Amino acid sequence: MPRNEISDITKERILQFLQKGYSQFRIVNILKRDGISIAQSSVSRINRSIDRQKKSKSKIKICRRKLSETASNINKVIAKTDVEDPPTQ
């Protein structure tokens, strides 16, 4: 049976809690109160993978997917700021 994928946002929250020094048991309880069901072993696995990345020379890679709204907002800003003859000082 395949393992359920843990979202990037949840991984980031776990990382923040670990950096604050929270225990894995406490992290599980906090996430459970927020409606996120996760096992202590999953928190432990994320902690080990982060430790491995810290020991390696590469940086921690947590990729967040872009929201579709972000791209449209950027295009709106570019459209409003893109002027052919901008006023000079």
PDB file of N, CA, C and O in Angstrom:
ATOM      1  N   MET A   1       0.848  -1.181   0.000  1.00  0.00           N
ATOM      2  CA  MET A   1       0.000   0.000   0.000  1.00  0.00           C
ATOM      3  C   MET A   1       0.891   1.241   0.000  1.00  0.00           C
ATOM      4  O   MET A   1       1.775   1.364   0.848  1.00  0.00           O
ATOM      5  N   PRO A   2       0.668   2.169  -0.948  1.00  0.00           N
ATOM      6  CA  PRO A   2       1.540   3.343  -1.025  1.00  0.00           C
ATOM      7  C   PRO A   2       1.348   4.278   0.160  1.00  0.00           C
ATOM      8  O   PRO A   2       0.269   4.372   0.746  1.00  0.00           O
ATOM      9  N   ARG A   3       2.410   4.949   0.480  1.00  0.00           N
ATOM     10  CA  ARG A   3       2.418   5.907   1.580  1.00  0.00           C
ATOM     11  C   ARG A   3       1.747   7.203   1.133  1.00  0.00           C
ATOM     12  O   ARG A   3       1.948   7.657   0.007  1.00  0.00           O
ATOM     13  N   ASN A   4       0.949   7.797   2.023  1.00  0.00           N
ATOM     14  CA  ASN A   4       0.328   9.090   1.708  1.00  0.00           C
ATOM     15  C   ASN A   4       1.411  10.159   1.663  1.00  0.00           C
ATOM     16  O   ASN A   4       2.320  10.180   2.492  1.00  0.00           O
ATOM     17  N   GLU A   5       1.297  11.034   0.690  1.00  0.00           N
ATOM     18  CA  GLU A   5       2.280  12.106   0.519  1.00  0.00           C
ATOM     19  C   GLU A   5       2.012  13.218   1.533  1.00  0.00           C
ATOM     20  O   GLU A   5       0.869  13.633   1.720  1.00  0.00           O
ATOM     21  N   ILE A   6       3.060  13.689   2.177  1.00  0.00           N
ATOM     22  CA  ILE A   6       2.949  14.794   3.129  1.00  0.00           C
ATOM     23  C   ILE A   6       3.176  16.081   2.346  1.00  0.00           C
ATOM     24  O   ILE A   6       4.159  16.210   1.615  1.00  0.00           O
ATOM     25  N   SER A   7       2.263  17.028   2.505  1.00  0.00           N
ATOM     26  CA  SER A   7       2.344  18.265   1.729  1.00  0.00           C
ATOM     27  C   SER A   7       3.572  19.078   2.142  1.00  0.00           C
ATOM     28  O   SER A   7       4.096  18.932   3.246  1.00  0.00           O
ATOM     29  N   ASP A   8       4.009  19.931   1.228  1.00  0.00           N
ATOM     30  CA  ASP A   8       5.173  20.779   1.493  1.00  0.00           C
ATOM     31  C   ASP A   8       4.904  21.756   2.639  1.00  0.00           C
ATOM     32  O   ASP A   8       5.800  22.074   3.421  1.00  0.00           O
ATOM     33  N   ILE A   9       3.672  22.222   2.724  1.00  0.00           N
ATOM     34  CA  ILE A   9       3.325  23.166   3.782  1.00  0.00           C
ATOM     35  C   ILE A   9       3.440  22.494   5.144  1.00  0.00           C
ATOM     36  O   ILE A   9       3.933  23.092   6.100  1.00  0.00           O
ATOM     37  N   THR A  10       2.977  21.233   5.229  1.00  0.00           N
ATOM     38  CA  THR A  10       3.082  20.487   6.485  1.00  0.00           C
ATOM     39  C   THR A  10       4.543  20.239   6.831  1.00  0.00           C
ATOM     40  O   THR A  10       4.927  20.327   7.997  1.00  0.00           O
ATOM     41  N   LYS A  11       5.357  19.930   5.832  1.00  0.00           N
ATOM     42  CA  LYS A  11       6.787  19.720   6.081  1.00  0.00           C
ATOM     43  C   LYS A  11       7.435  20.997   6.611  1.00  0.00           C
ATOM     44  O   LYS A  11       8.275  20.951   7.509  1.00  0.00           O
ATOM     45  N   GLU A  12       7.038  22.132   6.049  1.00  0.00           N
ATOM     46  CA  GLU A  12       7.586  23.409   6.520  1.00  0.00           C
ATOM     47  C   GLU A  12       7.190  23.678   7.963  1.00  0.00           C
ATOM     48  O   GLU A  12       8.001  24.155   8.757  1.00  0.00           O
ATOM     49  N   ARG A  13       5.935  23.371   8.302  1.00  0.00           N
ATOM     50  CA  ARG A  13       5.483  23.567   9.690  1.00  0.00           C
ATOM     51  C   ARG A  13       6.267  22.666  10.638  1.00  0.00           C
ATOM     52  O   ARG A  13       6.669  23.099  11.718  1.00  0.00           O
ATOM     53  N   ILE A  14       6.485  21.410  10.235  1.00  0.00           N
ATOM     54  CA  ILE A  14       7.259  20.477  11.067  1.00  0.00           C
ATOM     55  C   ILE A  14       8.670  21.011  11.240  1.00  0.00           C
ATOM     56  O   ILE A  14       9.214  20.968  12.344  1.00  0.00           O
ATOM     57  N   LEU A  15       9.268  21.509  10.175  1.00  0.00           N
ATOM     58  CA  LEU A  15      10.617  22.071  10.242  1.00  0.00           C
ATOM     59  C   LEU A  15      10.670  23.249  11.217  1.00  0.00           C
ATOM     60  O   LEU A  15      11.612  23.364  12.001  1.00  0.00           O
ATOM     61  N   GLN A  16       9.663  24.121  11.169  1.00  0.00           N
ATOM     62  CA  GLN A  16       9.625  25.262  12.084  1.00  0.00           C
ATOM     63  C   GLN A  16       9.532  24.795  13.535  1.00  0.00           C
ATOM     64  O   GLN A  16      10.218  25.328  14.407  1.00  0.00           O
ATOM     65  N   PHE A  17       8.684  23.801  13.792  1.00  0.00           N
ATOM     66  CA  PHE A  17       8.545  23.279  15.153  1.00  0.00           C
ATOM     67  C   PHE A  17       9.841  22.629  15.632  1.00  0.00           C
ATOM     68  O   PHE A  17      10.230  22.783  16.790  1.00  0.00           O
ATOM     69  N   LEU A  18      10.506  21.903  14.735  1.00  0.00           N
ATOM     70  CA  LEU A  18      11.768  21.259  15.111  1.00  0.00           C
ATOM     71  C   LEU A  18      12.836  22.304  15.421  1.00  0.00           C
ATOM     72  O   LEU A  18      13.628  22.127  16.346  1.00  0.00           O
ATOM     73  N   GLN A  19      12.859  23.393  14.652  1.00  0.00           N
ATOM     74  CA  GLN A  19      13.833  24.454  14.897  1.00  0.00           C
ATOM     75  C   GLN A  19      13.568  25.159  16.227  1.00  0.00           C
ATOM     76  O   GLN A  19      14.495  25.667  16.859  1.00  0.00           O
ATOM     77  N   LYS A  20      12.301  25.189  16.653  1.00  0.00           N
ATOM     78  CA  LYS A  20      11.959  25.779  17.951  1.00  0.00           C
ATOM     79  C   LYS A  20      12.269  24.829  19.100  1.00  0.00           C
ATOM     80  O   LYS A  20      12.180  25.218  20.265  1.00  0.00           O
ATOM     81  N   GLY A  21      12.631  23.589  18.785  1.00  0.00           N
ATOM     82  CA  GLY A  21      12.999  22.629  19.817  1.00  0.00           C
ATOM     83  C   GLY A  21      11.843  21.784  20.327  1.00  0.00           C
ATOM     84  O   GLY A  21      11.962  21.149  21.375  1.00  0.00           O
ATOM     85  N   TYR A  22      10.720  21.764  19.602  1.00  0.00           N
ATOM     86  CA  TYR A  22       9.579  20.967  20.024  1.00  0.00           C
ATOM     87  C   TYR A  22       9.887  19.481  19.832  1.00  0.00           C
ATOM     88  O   TYR A  22      10.592  19.102  18.896  1.00  0.00           O
ATOM     89  N   SER A  23       9.358  18.651  20.716  1.00  0.00           N
ATOM     90  CA  SER A  23       9.544  17.207  20.573  1.00  0.00           C
ATOM     91  C   SER A  23       8.628  16.695  19.462  1.00  0.00           C
ATOM     92  O   SER A  23       7.656  17.351  19.088  1.00  0.00           O
ATOM     93  N   GLN A  24       8.956  15.516  18.946  1.00  0.00           N
ATOM     94  CA  GLN A  24       8.157  14.941  17.874  1.00  0.00           C
ATOM     95  C   GLN A  24       6.740  14.646  18.354  1.00  0.00           C
ATOM     96  O   GLN A  24       5.777  14.841  17.613  1.00  0.00           O
ATOM     97  N   PHE A  25       6.612  14.177  19.592  1.00  0.00           N
ATOM     98  CA  PHE A  25       5.304  13.896  20.164  1.00  0.00           C
ATOM     99  C   PHE A  25       4.466  15.170  20.242  1.00  0.00           C
ATOM    100  O   PHE A  25       3.273  15.145  19.937  1.00  0.00           O
ATOM    101  N   ARG A  26       5.074  16.275  20.646  1.00  0.00           N
ATOM    102  CA  ARG A  26       4.364  17.550  20.753  1.00  0.00           C
ATOM    103  C   ARG A  26       3.948  18.054  19.377  1.00  0.00           C
ATOM    104  O   ARG A  26       2.859  18.607  19.225  1.00  0.00           O
ATOM    105  N   ILE A  27       4.794  17.872  18.383  1.00  0.00           N
ATOM    106  CA  ILE A  27       4.472  18.291  17.014  1.00  0.00           C
ATOM    107  C   ILE A  27       3.263  17.525  16.500  1.00  0.00           C
ATOM    108  O   ILE A  27       2.369  18.105  15.883  1.00  0.00           O
ATOM    109  N   VAL A  28       3.237  16.215  16.756  1.00  0.00           N
ATOM    110  CA  VAL A  28       2.110  15.388  16.320  1.00  0.00           C
ATOM    111  C   VAL A  28       0.821  15.896  16.959  1.00  0.00           C
ATOM    112  O   VAL A  28      -0.201  16.004  16.282  1.00  0.00           O
ATOM    113  N   ASN A  29       0.857  16.211  18.259  1.00  0.00           N
ATOM    114  CA  ASN A  29      -0.339  16.684  18.951  1.00  0.00           C
ATOM    115  C   ASN A  29      -0.791  18.050  18.441  1.00  0.00           C
ATOM    116  O   ASN A  29      -1.991  18.286  18.305  1.00  0.00           O
ATOM    117  N   ILE A  30       0.147  18.951  18.157  1.00  0.00           N
ATOM    118  CA  ILE A  30      -0.207  20.274  17.630  1.00  0.00           C
ATOM    119  C   ILE A  30      -0.867  20.136  16.264  1.00  0.00           C
ATOM    120  O   ILE A  30      -1.892  20.763  15.999  1.00  0.00           O
ATOM    121  N   LEU A  31      -0.280  19.316  15.399  1.00  0.00           N
ATOM    122  CA  LEU A  31      -0.846  19.136  14.060  1.00  0.00           C
ATOM    123  C   LEU A  31      -2.202  18.433  14.131  1.00  0.00           C
ATOM    124  O   LEU A  31      -3.096  18.730  13.337  1.00  0.00           O
ATOM    125  N   LYS A  32      -2.358  17.513  15.067  1.00  0.00           N
ATOM    126  CA  LYS A  32      -3.628  16.812  15.225  1.00  0.00           C
ATOM    127  C   LYS A  32      -4.728  17.797  15.631  1.00  0.00           C
ATOM    128  O   LYS A  32      -5.859  17.698  15.155  1.00  0.00           O
ATOM    129  N   ARG A  33      -4.393  18.748  16.513  1.00  0.00           N
ATOM    130  CA  ARG A  33      -5.368  19.772  16.906  1.00  0.00           C
ATOM    131  C   ARG A  33      -5.755  20.650  15.722  1.00  0.00           C
ATOM    132  O   ARG A  33      -6.874  21.162  15.667  1.00  0.00           O
ATOM    133  N   ASP A  34      -4.831  20.827  14.771  1.00  0.00           N
ATOM    134  CA  ASP A  34      -5.104  21.635  13.585  1.00  0.00           C
ATOM    135  C   ASP A  34      -5.788  20.830  12.480  1.00  0.00           C
ATOM    136  O   ASP A  34      -6.043  21.355  11.396  1.00  0.00           O
ATOM    137  N   GLY A  35      -6.085  19.554  12.751  1.00  0.00           N
ATOM    138  CA  GLY A  35      -6.793  18.727  11.779  1.00  0.00           C
ATOM    139  C   GLY A  35      -5.892  17.972  10.823  1.00  0.00           C
ATOM    140  O   GLY A  35      -6.367  17.434   9.823  1.00  0.00           O
ATOM    141  N   ILE A  36      -4.607  17.924  11.111  1.00  0.00           N
ATOM    142  CA  ILE A  36      -3.665  17.201  10.253  1.00  0.00           C
ATOM    143  C   ILE A  36      -3.270  15.920  10.970  1.00  0.00           C
ATOM    144  O   ILE A  36      -2.654  15.960  12.035  1.00  0.00           O
ATOM    145  N   SER A  37      -3.628  14.788  10.385  1.00  0.00           N
ATOM    146  CA  SER A  37      -3.312  13.501  10.989  1.00  0.00           C
ATOM    147  C   SER A  37      -1.958  13.027  10.462  1.00  0.00           C
ATOM    148  O   SER A  37      -1.793  12.792   9.265  1.00  0.00           O
ATOM    149  N   ILE A  38      -1.003  12.893  11.364  1.00  0.00           N
ATOM    150  CA  ILE A  38       0.345  12.469  10.986  1.00  0.00           C
ATOM    151  C   ILE A  38       0.911  11.619  12.120  1.00  0.00           C
ATOM    152  O   ILE A  38       0.652  11.884  13.294  1.00  0.00           O
ATOM    153  N   ALA A  39       1.668  10.618  11.768  1.00  0.00           N
ATOM    154  CA  ALA A  39       2.251   9.726  12.766  1.00  0.00           C
ATOM    155  C   ALA A  39       3.591  10.275  13.252  1.00  0.00           C
ATOM    156  O   ALA A  39       4.252  11.046  12.556  1.00  0.00           O
ATOM    157  N   GLN A  40       3.972   9.866  14.446  1.00  0.00           N
ATOM    158  CA  GLN A  40       5.244  10.298  15.020  1.00  0.00           C
ATOM    159  C   GLN A  40       6.400   9.792  14.164  1.00  0.00           C
ATOM    160  O   GLN A  40       7.428  10.459  14.042  1.00  0.00           O
ATOM    161  N   SER A  41       6.229   8.612  13.572  1.00  0.00           N
ATOM    162  CA  SER A  41       7.293   8.070  12.725  1.00  0.00           C
ATOM    163  C   SER A  41       7.506   8.927  11.471  1.00  0.00           C
ATOM    164  O   SER A  41       8.624   9.025  10.965  1.00  0.00           O
ATOM    165  N   SER A  42       6.434   9.544  10.975  1.00  0.00           N
ATOM    166  CA  SER A  42       6.567  10.432   9.812  1.00  0.00           C
ATOM    167  C   SER A  42       7.343  11.694  10.181  1.00  0.00           C
ATOM    168  O   SER A  42       8.174  12.170   9.408  1.00  0.00           O
ATOM    169  N   VAL A  43       7.062  12.231  11.372  1.00  0.00           N
ATOM    170  CA  VAL A  43       7.805  13.401  11.848  1.00  0.00           C
ATOM    171  C   VAL A  43       9.274  13.029  12.018  1.00  0.00           C
ATOM    172  O   VAL A  43      10.163  13.807  11.673  1.00  0.00           O
ATOM    173  N   SER A  44       9.519  11.837  12.551  1.00  0.00           N
ATOM    174  CA  SER A  44      10.891  11.365  12.733  1.00  0.00           C
ATOM    175  C   SER A  44      11.607  11.226  11.392  1.00  0.00           C
ATOM    176  O   SER A  44      12.778  11.586  11.270  1.00  0.00           O
ATOM    177  N   ARG A  45      10.899  10.702  10.384  1.00  0.00           N
ATOM    178  CA  ARG A  45      11.498  10.523   9.053  1.00  0.00           C
ATOM    179  C   ARG A  45      11.835  11.884   8.438  1.00  0.00           C
ATOM    180  O   ARG A  45      12.892  12.043   7.827  1.00  0.00           O
ATOM    181  N   ILE A  46      10.945  12.859   8.595  1.00  0.00           N
ATOM    182  CA  ILE A  46      11.213  14.202   8.065  1.00  0.00           C
ATOM    183  C   ILE A  46      12.415  14.812   8.790  1.00  0.00           C
ATOM    184  O   ILE A  46      13.261  15.454   8.169  1.00  0.00           O
ATOM    185  N   ASN A  47      12.482  14.605  10.106  1.00  0.00           N
ATOM    186  CA  ASN A  47      13.604  15.113  10.901  1.00  0.00           C
ATOM    187  C   ASN A  47      14.925  14.497  10.420  1.00  0.00           C
ATOM    188  O   ASN A  47      15.923  15.203  10.281  1.00  0.00           O
ATOM    189  N   ARG A  48      14.930  13.189  10.169  1.00  0.00           N
ATOM    190  CA  ARG A  48      16.147  12.526   9.688  1.00  0.00           C
ATOM    191  C   ARG A  48      16.548  13.042   8.316  1.00  0.00           C
ATOM    192  O   ARG A  48      17.731  13.257   8.055  1.00  0.00           O
ATOM    193  N   SER A  49      15.567  13.242   7.434  1.00  0.00           N
ATOM    194  CA  SER A  49      15.907  13.712   6.085  1.00  0.00           C
ATOM    195  C   SER A  49      16.459  15.132   6.137  1.00  0.00           C
ATOM    196  O   SER A  49      17.354  15.476   5.365  1.00  0.00           O
ATOM    197  N   ILE A  50      15.933  15.961   7.042  1.00  0.00           N
ATOM    198  CA  ILE A  50      16.446  17.323   7.190  1.00  0.00           C
ATOM    199  C   ILE A  50      17.854  17.287   7.769  1.00  0.00           C
ATOM    200  O   ILE A  50      18.719  18.054   7.345  1.00  0.00           O
ATOM    201  N   ASP A  51      18.091  16.397   8.741  1.00  0.00           N
ATOM    202  CA  ASP A  51      19.432  16.264   9.311  1.00  0.00           C
ATOM    203  C   ASP A  51      20.432  15.825   8.253  1.00  0.00           C
ATOM    204  O   ASP A  51      21.562  16.313   8.216  1.00  0.00           O
ATOM    205  N   ARG A  52      20.011  14.897   7.389  1.00  0.00           N
ATOM    206  CA  ARG A  52      20.900  14.444   6.313  1.00  0.00           C
ATOM    207  C   ARG A  52      21.219  15.593   5.375  1.00  0.00           C
ATOM    208  O   ARG A  52      22.356  15.727   4.922  1.00  0.00           O
ATOM    209  N   GLN A  53      20.222  16.428   5.078  1.00  0.00           N
ATOM    210  CA  GLN A  53      20.456  17.552   4.179  1.00  0.00           C
ATOM    211  C   GLN A  53      21.360  18.598   4.824  1.00  0.00           C
ATOM    212  O   GLN A  53      22.154  19.243   4.140  1.00  0.00           O
ATOM    213  N   LYS A  54      21.239  18.764   6.137  1.00  0.00           N
ATOM    214  CA  LYS A  54      22.113  19.716   6.835  1.00  0.00           C
ATOM    215  C   LYS A  54      23.560  19.250   6.786  1.00  0.00           C
ATOM    216  O   LYS A  54      24.476  20.059   6.638  1.00  0.00           O
ATOM    217  N   LYS A  55      23.765  17.926   6.912  1.00  0.00           N
ATOM    218  CA  LYS A  55      25.119  17.395   6.911  1.00  0.00           C
ATOM    219  C   LYS A  55      25.733  17.429   5.515  1.00  0.00           C
ATOM    220  O   LYS A  55      26.951  17.532   5.368  1.00  0.00           O
ATOM    221  N   SER A  56      24.889  17.341   4.493  1.00  0.00           N
ATOM    222  CA  SER A  56      25.418  17.418   3.140  1.00  0.00           C
ATOM    223  C   SER A  56      25.689  18.875   2.794  1.00  0.00           C
ATOM    224  O   SER A  56      25.303  19.774   3.541  1.00  0.00           O
ATOM    225  N   LYS A  57      26.333  19.106   1.698  1.00  0.00           N
ATOM    226  CA  LYS A  57      26.711  20.471   1.324  1.00  0.00           C
ATOM    227  C   LYS A  57      25.583  21.216   0.633  1.00  0.00           C
ATOM    228  O   LYS A  57      25.641  22.438   0.488  1.00  0.00           O
ATOM    229  N   SER A  58      24.551  20.487   0.202  1.00  0.00           N
ATOM    230  CA  SER A  58      23.439  21.157  -0.474  1.00  0.00           C
ATOM    231  C   SER A  58      22.471  21.742   0.555  1.00  0.00           C
ATOM    232  O   SER A  58      22.463  21.337   1.718  1.00  0.00           O
ATOM    233  N   LYS A  59      21.670  22.686   0.114  1.00  0.00           N
ATOM    234  CA  LYS A  59      20.724  23.341   0.999  1.00  0.00           C
ATOM    235  C   LYS A  59      19.453  22.503   1.130  1.00  0.00           C
ATOM    236  O   LYS A  59      19.185  21.620   0.316  1.00  0.00           O
ATOM    237  N   ILE A  60      18.679  22.800   2.173  1.00  0.00           N
ATOM    238  CA  ILE A  60      17.407  22.122   2.376  1.00  0.00           C
ATOM    239  C   ILE A  60      16.475  22.515   1.251  1.00  0.00           C
ATOM    240  O   ILE A  60      16.320  23.698   0.944  1.00  0.00           O
ATOM    241  N   LYS A  61      15.851  21.515   0.632  1.00  0.00           N
ATOM    242  CA  LYS A  61      14.987  21.781  -0.506  1.00  0.00           C
ATOM    243  C   LYS A  61      13.549  21.436  -0.134  1.00  0.00           C
ATOM    244  O   LYS A  61      13.181  20.265  -0.040  1.00  0.00           O
ATOM    245  N   ILE A  62      12.761  22.456   0.071  1.00  0.00           N
ATOM    246  CA  ILE A  62      11.322  22.284   0.256  1.00  0.00           C
ATOM    247  C   ILE A  62      10.675  23.145  -0.805  1.00  0.00           C
ATOM    248  O   ILE A  62      10.731  24.373  -0.738  1.00  0.00           O
ATOM    249  N   CYS A  63      10.064  22.510  -1.775  1.00  0.00           N
ATOM    250  CA  CYS A  63       9.479  23.219  -2.893  1.00  0.00           C
ATOM    251  C   CYS A  63       7.993  23.420  -2.644  1.00  0.00           C
ATOM    252  O   CYS A  63       7.282  22.478  -2.294  1.00  0.00           O
ATOM    253  N   ARG A  64       7.537  24.625  -2.822  1.00  0.00           N
ATOM    254  CA  ARG A  64       6.117  24.915  -2.687  1.00  0.00           C
ATOM    255  C   ARG A  64       5.571  25.174  -4.076  1.00  0.00           C
ATOM    256  O   ARG A  64       6.164  25.912  -4.863  1.00  0.00           O
ATOM    257  N   ARG A  65       4.448  24.566  -4.367  1.00  0.00           N
ATOM    258  CA  ARG A  65       3.840  24.764  -5.674  1.00  0.00           C
ATOM    259  C   ARG A  65       3.277  26.175  -5.765  1.00  0.00           C
ATOM    260  O   ARG A  65       2.729  26.703  -4.797  1.00  0.00           O
ATOM    261  N   LYS A  66       3.418  26.778  -6.942  1.00  0.00           N
ATOM    262  CA  LYS A  66       2.888  28.121  -7.152  1.00  0.00           C
ATOM    263  C   LYS A  66       1.375  28.059  -7.283  1.00  0.00           C
ATOM    264  O   LYS A  66       0.831  27.147  -7.905  1.00  0.00           O
ATOM    265  N   LEU A  67       0.721  29.013  -6.708  1.00  0.00           N
ATOM    266  CA  LEU A  67      -0.711  29.125  -6.869  1.00  0.00           C
ATOM    267  C   LEU A  67      -1.009  29.833  -8.180  1.00  0.00           C
ATOM    268  O   LEU A  67      -0.226  30.666  -8.638  1.00  0.00           O
ATOM    269  N   SER A  68      -2.133  29.502  -8.772  1.00  0.00           N
ATOM    270  CA  SER A  68      -2.480  30.128 -10.049  1.00  0.00           C
ATOM    271  C   SER A  68      -2.721  31.617  -9.870  1.00  0.00           C
ATOM    272  O   SER A  68      -2.493  32.400 -10.792  1.00  0.00           O
ATOM    273  N   GLU A  69      -3.188  32.019  -8.675  1.00  0.00           N
ATOM    274  CA  GLU A  69      -3.425  33.436  -8.423  1.00  0.00           C
ATOM    275  C   GLU A  69      -2.125  34.233  -8.449  1.00  0.00           C
ATOM    276  O   GLU A  69      -2.112  35.392  -8.863  1.00  0.00           O
ATOM    277  N   THR A  70      -1.054  33.624  -8.015  1.00  0.00           N
ATOM    278  CA  THR A  70       0.225  34.327  -7.971  1.00  0.00           C
ATOM    279  C   THR A  70       0.646  34.753  -9.371  1.00  0.00           C
ATOM    280  O   THR A  70       1.065  35.892  -9.575  1.00  0.00           O
ATOM    281  N   ALA A  71       0.538  33.860 -10.319  1.00  0.00           N
ATOM    282  CA  ALA A  71       0.949  34.174 -11.689  1.00  0.00           C
ATOM    283  C   ALA A  71       0.073  35.283 -12.267  1.00  0.00           C
ATOM    284  O   ALA A  71       0.575  36.181 -12.944  1.00  0.00           O
ATOM    285  N   SER A  72      -1.221  35.226 -12.007  1.00  0.00           N
ATOM    286  CA  SER A  72      -2.099  36.262 -12.558  1.00  0.00           C
ATOM    287  C   SER A  72      -1.834  37.612 -11.892  1.00  0.00           C
ATOM    288  O   SER A  72      -1.899  38.652 -12.547  1.00  0.00           O
ATOM    289  N   ASN A  73      -1.534  37.595 -10.584  1.00  0.00           N
ATOM    290  CA  ASN A  73      -1.211  38.852  -9.897  1.00  0.00           C
ATOM    291  C   ASN A  73       0.075  39.458 -10.437  1.00  0.00           C
ATOM    292  O   ASN A  73       0.160  40.673 -10.616  1.00  0.00           O
ATOM    293  N   ILE A  74       1.061  38.638 -10.695  1.00  0.00           N
ATOM    294  CA  ILE A  74       2.330  39.124 -11.251  1.00  0.00           C
ATOM    295  C   ILE A  74       2.090  39.725 -12.635  1.00  0.00           C
ATOM    296  O   ILE A  74       2.639  40.777 -12.965  1.00  0.00           O
ATOM    297  N   ASN A  75       1.272  39.055 -13.437  1.00  0.00           N
ATOM    298  CA  ASN A  75       0.980  39.584 -14.778  1.00  0.00           C
ATOM    299  C   ASN A  75       0.247  40.914 -14.698  1.00  0.00           C
ATOM    300  O   ASN A  75       0.496  41.796 -15.520  1.00  0.00           O
ATOM    301  N   LYS A  76      -0.656  41.084 -13.728  1.00  0.00           N
ATOM    302  CA  LYS A  76      -1.362  42.351 -13.557  1.00  0.00           C
ATOM    303  C   LYS A  76      -0.396  43.472 -13.189  1.00  0.00           C
ATOM    304  O   LYS A  76      -0.492  44.578 -13.721  1.00  0.00           O
ATOM    305  N   VAL A  77       0.531  43.187 -12.283  1.00  0.00           N
ATOM    306  CA  VAL A  77       1.509  44.188 -11.866  1.00  0.00           C
ATOM    307  C   VAL A  77       2.407  44.574 -13.035  1.00  0.00           C
ATOM    308  O   VAL A  77       2.693  45.753 -13.239  1.00  0.00           O
ATOM    309  N   ILE A  78       2.846  43.593 -13.793  1.00  0.00           N
ATOM    310  CA  ILE A  78       3.701  43.867 -14.957  1.00  0.00           C
ATOM    311  C   ILE A  78       2.949  44.708 -15.971  1.00  0.00           C
ATOM    312  O   ILE A  78       3.513  45.636 -16.551  1.00  0.00           O
ATOM    313  N   ALA A  79       1.663  44.387 -16.194  1.00  0.00           N
ATOM    314  CA  ALA A  79       0.872  45.144 -17.170  1.00  0.00           C
ATOM    315  C   ALA A  79       0.705  46.595 -16.740  1.00  0.00           C
ATOM    316  O   ALA A  79       0.741  47.491 -17.583  1.00  0.00           O
ATOM    317  N   LYS A  80       0.525  46.845 -15.456  1.00  0.00           N
ATOM    318  CA  LYS A  80       0.328  48.228 -14.987  1.00  0.00           C
ATOM    319  C   LYS A  80       1.643  49.015 -14.936  1.00  0.00           C
ATOM    320  O   LYS A  80       1.638  50.235 -15.096  1.00  0.00           O
ATOM    321  N   THR A  81       2.750  48.335 -14.717  1.00  0.00           N
ATOM    322  CA  THR A  81       4.034  49.040 -14.613  1.00  0.00           C
ATOM    323  C   THR A  81       4.772  49.122 -15.939  1.00  0.00           C
ATOM    324  O   THR A  81       5.718  49.898 -16.071  1.00  0.00           O
ATOM    325  N   ASP A  82       4.358  48.342 -16.911  1.00  0.00           N
ATOM    326  CA  ASP A  82       5.027  48.337 -18.213  1.00  0.00           C
ATOM    327  C   ASP A  82       4.477  49.478 -19.070  1.00  0.00           C
ATOM    328  O   ASP A  82       3.396  49.367 -19.649  1.00  0.00           O
ATOM    329  N   VAL A  83       5.225  50.563 -19.140  1.00  0.00           N
ATOM    330  CA  VAL A  83       4.806  51.755 -19.876  1.00  0.00           C
ATOM    331  C   VAL A  83       5.871  52.043 -20.942  1.00  0.00           C
ATOM    332  O   VAL A  83       7.070  51.940 -20.684  1.00  0.00           O
ATOM    333  N   GLU A  84       5.407  52.405 -22.145  1.00  0.00           N
ATOM    334  CA  GLU A  84       6.366  52.652 -23.229  1.00  0.00           C
ATOM    335  C   GLU A  84       7.203  53.898 -22.977  1.00  0.00           C
ATOM    336  O   GLU A  84       8.426  53.855 -23.112  1.00  0.00           O
ATOM    337  N   ASP A  85       6.579  54.988 -22.620  1.00  0.00           N
ATOM    338  CA  ASP A  85       7.299  56.241 -22.364  1.00  0.00           C
ATOM    339  C   ASP A  85       7.094  56.635 -20.906  1.00  0.00           C
ATOM    340  O   ASP A  85       6.205  57.433 -20.608  1.00  0.00           O
ATOM    341  N   PRO A  86       7.893  56.098 -19.995  1.00  0.00           N
ATOM    342  CA  PRO A  86       7.704  56.445 -18.591  1.00  0.00           C
ATOM    343  C   PRO A  86       8.120  57.892 -18.339  1.00  0.00           C
ATOM    344  O   PRO A  86       9.018  58.402 -19.010  1.00  0.00           O
ATOM    345  N   PRO A  87       7.480  58.555 -17.383  1.00  0.00           N
ATOM    346  CA  PRO A  87       7.863  59.941 -17.091  1.00  0.00           C
ATOM    347  C   PRO A  87       9.253  59.987 -16.474  1.00  0.00           C
ATOM    348  O   PRO A  87       9.633  59.116 -15.693  1.00  0.00           O
ATOM    349  N   THR A  88       9.995  61.013 -16.837  1.00  0.00           N
ATOM    350  CA  THR A  88      11.343  61.170 -16.284  1.00  0.00           C
ATOM    351  C   THR A  88      11.335  62.205 -15.204  1.00  0.00           C
ATOM    352  O   THR A  88      10.377  62.965 -15.066  1.00  0.00           O
ATOM    353  N   GLN A  89      12.387  62.240 -14.443  1.00  0.00           N
ATOM    354  CA  GLN A  89      12.440  63.179 -13.312  1.00  0.00           C
ATOM    355  C   GLN A  89      12.769  64.547 -13.762  1.00  0.00           C
ATOM    356  O   GLN A  89      12.855  65.462 -12.944  1.00  0.00           O
TER     357      GLN A  89
END
